[in-house]
Amino acid sequence: MLTFRLKSVIFLLYGKFLIPETIMKITELTTLSALIKKARKDQNLTQSDVAAACGVGLRFIVDLEKGKESCE
């Protein structure tokens, strides 16, 4: 389920799924978290906006952007 939610967030923020080569370059959860947060802010979206559009709870987005390893 985490994979689906994460793909939904990435798709919303970037308008496409990341290609495998791009995903392979992200080796740290903090790097992915920072990319997601930057994309959200670049589009002037709130965490609530992203959560609602992806069908996830606000807590998921907050934890994801903080790089929480146990994000579910």
BELTARA-V879351 format. One record per residue. N is the residue number from 1. RES is the residue in three letters. D_FIRST is the distance of its C-alpha to the first C-alpha in whole Angstrom. Layout:
n={N	N}
res={RES	RES}
d_first={D_FIRST	D_FIRST}
//
This chain:
n={1	2	3	4	5	6	7	8	9	10	11	12	13	14	15	16	17	18	19	20	21	22	23	24	25	26	27	28	29	30	31	32	33	34	35	36	37	38	39	40	41	42	43	44	45	46	47	48	49	50	51	52	53	54	55	56	57	58	59	60	61	62	63	64	65	66	67	68	69	70	71	72}
res={MET	LEU	THR	PHE	ARG	LEU	LYS	SER	VAL	ILE	PHE	LEU	LEU	TYR	GLY	LYS	PHE	LEU	ILE	PRO	GLU	THR	ILE	MET	LYS	ILE	THR	GLU	LEU	THR	THR	LEU	SER	ALA	LEU	ILE	LYS	LYS	ALA	ARG	LYS	ASP	GLN	ASN	LEU	THR	GLN	SER	ASP	VAL	ALA	ALA	ALA	CYS	GLY	VAL	GLY	LEU	ARG	PHE	ILE	VAL	ASP	LEU	GLU	LYS	GLY	LYS	GLU	SER	CYS	GLU}
d_first={0	4	5	5	6	9	10	11	13	14	15	17	19	20	20	19	16	18	20	19	22	21	18	20	23	20	21	20	17	20	21	18	18	21	21	18	21	23	22	21	25	27	26	27	23	23	19	20	20	17	15	17	16	13	12	11	13	16	15	12	14	17	15	14	17	19	17	16	15	13	11	8}
//
